Amino acid sequence: MERVRVAIVDDHEAVRLGFEGSCDSFGFDLAGSAGTVDELLAQIQGKDCEVVVTDLSLDDGSLVATNVERLVDAGPAVLIFSIADKPNLMRSALRAGAIAIVPKSQPMAELAEAIRLAAKGAIINNSETSATIDADKLFKDANLSVREREVLSLYASGMSLKQVAFQLEIKQSSAKEHIDRVRVKYAKLGREAATKVDLFKRALEDGILSGDML
């Protein structure tokens, strides 16, 4: 079996070490292992890495969509290896170009098979990836403006309208108008946002807030 050149990005050292230790037994050559995308890109430069495995969330605060785009631009196919409990981040990863999502609850053999398929450019049609794609087709984008997203992010994270206005250097009445428009946009899509809890949920769904806040 032809060996595959792989790399991993994960902020948990134990996950990286476990992956590294399994590579040889599955016929993989390790091209790099790092806690951030910046570190990994430096490691794999010029190594013709075929597949990169990465988590949805990293401790450096980077966005998964940006991470996937940067890795894809560097050449490798990208697999998401994650707990897979954040639908909004899973959607963002696939939209950005990730090949598939493999839950960390799966045996290493499942990840290894996905790596082999990704290296061949094959379609990986596992249940997590399919479910995320299907959900994305049903997802209704509220098309919020940049300012509306800023106001929603701060307000839904726990700030009062007065605090939001102070933070963004706008009038409190303007902050309220933005929130009112956000509520109307979501309501037109059937995604009710009457309460602050509703707004928090919509912000999570749309990736405006990270699930890490929970």
C-alpha positions as a printed Julia matrix, in Angstrom:
214×3 Matrix{Float64}:
   0.0    0.0    0.0
   1.37   3.41  -0.99
   2.27   5.5    2.05
   0.43   8.76   2.67
   2.12  11.91   3.93
  -0.02  13.38   6.72
   0.09  16.11   9.37
  -2.0   17.08  12.37
  -3.03  20.35  14.04
  -4.45  19.94  17.53
  -3.95  21.95  20.71
  -4.0   18.81  22.87
  -0.57  17.25  23.08
  -2.03  13.84  23.97
  -4.06  13.79  20.74
  -1.0   14.71  18.68
   1.16  12.08  20.36
  -1.49   9.41  19.87
  -1.8   10.29  16.21
   1.95  10.37  15.71
   2.3    6.95  17.35
  -0.32   5.42  15.07
   0.96   6.75  11.76
   3.49   4.04  10.92
   1.13   1.17  11.65
  -1.41   2.62   9.18
   1.14   3.32   6.47
   1.43   7.08   7.0
   4.52   9.28   6.99
   4.23  12.16   9.47
   4.98  15.46   7.75
   4.17  17.69  10.7
   2.5   18.0   14.1
   1.62  21.31  15.75
  -0.78  23.14  18.02
  -1.54  25.94  15.54
  -1.92  26.29  11.8
   0.92  28.82  11.68
   3.3   26.3   13.24
   2.16  23.49  10.99
   2.45  25.48   7.77
   6.05  26.25   8.66
   6.72  22.54   9.31
   5.18  21.16   6.1
   6.55  23.76   3.72
   8.22  21.9    0.86
   7.26  18.47   2.2
   4.4   17.7   -0.23
   1.99  16.89   2.58
  -1.14  15.18   1.21
  -3.61  15.36   4.11
  -3.89  17.53   7.22
  -6.06  16.53  10.15
  -7.24  19.41  12.34
  -9.68  20.16  15.15
 -12.6   22.59  14.86
 -11.38  24.83  17.69
  -7.81  25.7   18.65
  -6.56  27.51  21.76
  -5.08  30.37  19.75
  -8.59  31.66  19.01
  -8.29  31.19  15.24
 -11.42  30.63  13.15
 -11.91  27.17  11.66
 -12.92  28.59   8.27
  -9.71  30.62   8.09
  -7.63  27.65   9.2
  -9.17  25.34   6.6
  -8.76  27.9    3.82
  -5.09  28.45   4.67
  -4.37  24.73   4.78
  -6.21  24.04   1.51
  -4.34  26.91  -0.16
  -1.08  25.24   0.93
  -2.02  22.09  -1.0
  -3.18  19.31   1.36
  -6.69  17.92   1.66
  -8.15  18.81   5.06
 -10.03  16.52   7.43
 -11.77  17.73  10.57
 -11.06  15.45  13.54
 -13.22  16.73  16.37
 -15.78  15.96  19.04
 -18.17  17.27  16.33
 -20.58  18.9   18.77
 -20.63  22.39  17.22
 -22.86  22.42  14.1
 -22.06  26.02  13.19
 -18.31  25.34  13.16
 -18.81  22.1   11.24
 -20.76  23.98   8.57
 -18.04  26.64   8.39
 -15.32  24.02   7.99
 -17.06  22.25   5.11
 -17.91  25.53   3.41
 -14.24  26.52   3.63
 -13.12  23.36   1.86
 -12.7   20.58   4.43
 -13.23  17.14   2.87
 -15.06  15.52   5.78
 -15.67  15.44   9.52
 -14.49  12.46  11.57
 -15.6   12.4   15.24
 -12.92  11.77  17.85
 -15.2    9.11  19.28
 -14.48   6.92  16.22
 -11.64   4.35  16.23
  -8.32   5.37  14.7
  -9.05   2.95  11.86
 -11.99   5.13  10.77
  -9.79   8.23  10.67
  -7.09   6.29   8.81
  -9.57   5.2    6.15
 -10.77   8.79   5.74
  -7.14   9.91   5.35
  -6.54   7.34   2.59
  -9.7    8.42   0.75
  -8.82  12.11   1.12
  -5.33  11.47  -0.27
  -6.94   9.88  -3.35
  -9.34  12.79  -3.79
 -12.32  10.5   -3.14
 -15.64  11.62  -1.69
 -16.06  10.73   1.98
 -19.73  10.18   2.68
 -19.81   9.38   6.39
 -22.83  10.18   8.55
 -21.38  13.28  10.27
 -20.37  14.92   6.99
 -23.65  14.06   5.25
 -25.75  15.31   8.16
 -23.86  18.61   8.27
 -24.28  19.12   4.52
 -27.99  18.29   4.68
 -28.5   20.69   7.58
 -26.66  23.41   5.67
 -29.13  23.11   2.78
 -31.95  23.82   5.2
 -30.1   26.63   6.94
 -31.58  30.1    6.38
 -29.09  32.97   6.39
 -30.4   36.19   7.96
 -27.89  38.27   5.91
 -27.04  40.55   8.8
 -24.94  43.63   8.12
 -21.48  43.97   9.62
 -22.77  46.42  12.24
 -25.76  44.2   13.05
 -23.42  41.28  13.61
 -21.21  43.41  15.89
 -24.16  44.57  17.98
 -25.65  41.08  18.16
 -22.32  39.58  19.19
 -21.94  41.94  22.14
 -25.59  41.97  23.18
 -26.06  38.2   22.96
 -22.84  37.61  24.9
 -24.38  39.33  27.93
 -23.89  43.07  27.55
 -26.73  45.54  28.05
 -27.69  47.85  25.19
 -26.01  50.7   27.09
 -22.78  48.7   27.31
 -22.99  47.73  23.64
 -23.42  51.38  22.67
 -20.43  52.41  24.78
 -18.26  49.62  23.35
 -19.09  50.52  19.73
 -19.2   54.28  20.36
 -22.75  54.64  19.08
 -25.98  55.9   20.65
 -27.99  53.51  22.8
 -30.99  54.16  20.55
 -28.89  53.08  17.55
 -27.89  49.86  19.28
 -31.57  49.14  20.0
 -32.49  49.83  16.36
 -29.87  47.32  15.2
 -31.18  44.65  17.58
 -34.75  45.36  16.48
 -33.73  44.9   12.82
 -31.9   41.69  13.7
 -35.05  40.35  15.36
 -37.16  41.25  12.31
 -34.72  39.55   9.91
 -34.72  36.34  11.91
 -38.51  36.41  12.35
 -39.01  36.66   8.56
 -37.04  33.41   8.23
 -39.09  31.65  10.89
 -36.1   31.73  13.25
 -37.72  33.53  16.17
 -35.49  35.82  18.23
 -37.93  37.53  20.58
 -35.84  37.09  23.72
 -32.19  37.59  24.53
 -31.82  33.82  24.93
 -33.23  33.41  21.41
 -30.7   35.91  20.1
 -27.93  34.02  21.85
 -29.05  30.8   20.12
 -29.25  32.49  16.69
 -25.77  33.98  17.21
 -24.39  30.51  18.0
 -26.11  28.95  14.99
 -24.68  31.58  12.64
 -21.16  31.43  14.07
 -21.37  35.0   15.38
 -20.61  33.64  18.84
 -18.44  30.63  19.57
 -19.89  27.61  21.3
 -16.81  27.78  23.54
 -18.66  30.45  25.53
 -21.06  27.82  26.89
